[in-house]
Amino acid sequence: MTAPQQNDKNHSNQDVSHDPVWDLLRQSPAAKVSPDFADRVIQATRTAERPSSFWARSYRVVTAVGAMAAALTIAAVMIFLPEPTETIVAQPAEPVDAFATLDEVAHQEVLLAATDHLGEFSDTELVTLIGF
């Protein structure tokens, strides 16, 4: 141990030997502690109410204010928004095929071309072209 550390230790021992509180403690009788003393102290500290901190109180206030603001917002939306109206969409009676007329014209052209060259088609192909 170095000299400054030893001086600090001696200085603290001297403070304890001349301290009036320590003198009173030395004069007091020794107290006997029951075997379950530590268990009772632990139980008492666990069940004791702790004062709530500023943050715990402010958290409760902020939560309450937020809940009220949400409730007021929902109430305002329900009161001031108009009720939705029913939208009716007209459906056409029959689906219209835009290419129906074009398909008929193309089918007629194929038949006219086939009549010009009937010898080149078999009977099965002609029946398929006519649609029977």
VOGU-3710 file (C-alpha; in Angstrom, 3 decimals, decimal comma):
1> mtapqqndkn> 0,000/0,000/0,000  1,301/3,465/-0,840  1,708/6,245/1,688  -1,307/8,393/0,602  -3,659/5,381/0,728  -2,390/4,430/4,191  -2,898/8,005/5,392  -6,479/7,982/4,059  -7,209/4,718/5,883  -5,722/6,040/9,150
11> hsnqdvshdp> -7,642/9,291/8,732  -10,954/7,416/8,272  -10,215/5,252/11,333  -9,536/8,368/13,394  -12,820/9,933/12,205  -14,765/6,844/13,285  -13,104/6,688/16,703  -14,022/10,321/17,493  -17,439/10,388/15,836  -20,266/10,946/18,393
21> vwdllrqspa> -22,696/8,795/16,410  -20,368/5,832/16,598  -19,932/6,478/20,328  -23,700/6,238/20,787  -23,874/3,081/18,715  -21,140/1,473/20,814  -23,102/2,255/23,978  -26,400/0,800/22,687  -27,233/-2,823/23,570  -26,861/-5,486/20,884
31> akvspdfadr> -30,154/-6,496/19,302  -31,048/-10,091/18,544  -32,583/-10,588/15,110  -35,118/-13,338/14,457  -34,281/-15,934/11,775  -37,022/-14,724/9,397  -36,099/-11,019/9,731  -34,698/-10,762/6,194  -37,771/-12,475/4,689  -40,122/-10,067/6,495
41> viqatrtaer> -38,105/-7,043/5,364  -38,163/-8,228/1,735  -41,917/-8,914/1,935  -42,564/-5,495/3,449  -40,604/-3,733/0,704  -42,448/-5,621/-2,021  -45,897/-4,860/-0,622  -45,200/-1,238/0,337  -46,752/1,378/-1,914  -44,264/3,482/-3,717
51> pssfwarsyr> -45,093/7,088/-4,465  -45,763/7,484/-8,154  -43,182/9,423/-10,072  -43,808/12,461/-12,200  -43,448/10,386/-15,371  -45,985/7,791/-14,231  -48,519/10,529/-13,406  -47,891/12,383/-16,662  -48,221/9,117/-18,619  -51,675/8,587/-17,107
61> vvtavgamaa> -52,703/12,144/-17,959  -51,450/11,869/-21,532  -53,257/8,542/-21,971  -56,518/9,975/-20,651  -56,279/13,087/-22,847  -55,493/10,963/-25,897  -58,466/8,687/-25,264  -60,793/11,684/-24,901  -59,452/13,242/-28,105  -60,027/9,994/-30,000
71> altiaavmif> -63,584/9,722/-28,661  -64,355/13,344/-29,626  -62,937/12,799/-33,117  -65,100/9,731/-33,665  -68,185/11,549/-32,382  -67,501/14,550/-34,660  -67,055/12,304/-37,689  -70,312/10,499/-36,969  -72,229/13,782/-36,490  -70,871/16,001/-39,255
81> lpeptetiva> -70,245/13,616/-42,159  -73,249/13,101/-44,435  -74,739/9,664/-44,735  -73,633/7,829/-47,854  -76,164/7,743/-50,688  -76,878/4,667/-52,719  -75,316/4,752/-56,183  -77,192/3,002/-58,971  -75,251/1,980/-62,043  -77,287/1,239/-65,166
91> qpaepvdafa> -76,361/-2,053/-66,782  -76,872/-2,533/-70,517  -79,650/-4,960/-71,385  -77,468/-7,129/-73,605  -73,737/-7,175/-73,933  -72,739/-5,572/-77,207  -70,017/-7,224/-79,239  -68,182/-4,477/-81,081  -66,617/-6,943/-83,519  -69,817/-8,878/-84,369
101> tldevahqev> -70,387/-7,075/-87,653  -66,715/-7,304/-88,573  -66,804/-11,061/-87,876  -69,819/-11,506/-90,168  -68,107/-9,576/-92,989  -64,940/-11,656/-92,641  -66,984/-14,899/-92,676  -68,773/-13,817/-95,902  -65,471/-12,948/-97,566  -64,061/-16,397/-96,708
111> llaatdhlge> -67,152/-18,072/-98,202  -66,932/-15,964/-101,388  -63,251/-16,833/-101,754  -64,071/-20,523/-101,268  -66,738/-20,433/-104,012  -64,149/-19,178/-106,476  -61,903/-22,197/-105,717  -64,294/-25,025/-104,783  -62,055/-27,687/-106,269  -59,260/-26,953/-103,846
121> fsdtelvtli> -61,356/-27,749/-100,747  -62,421/-31,189/-99,501  -66,021/-31,869/-98,475  -65,102/-31,716/-94,784  -63,484/-28,319/-95,201  -66,498/-26,927/-97,088  -68,911/-28,178/-94,400  -66,705/-26,538/-91,736  -66,719/-23,246/-93,695  -70,503/-23,249/-94,052
131> gf> -70,959/-24,097/-90,376  -73,233/-27,181/-90,548
//
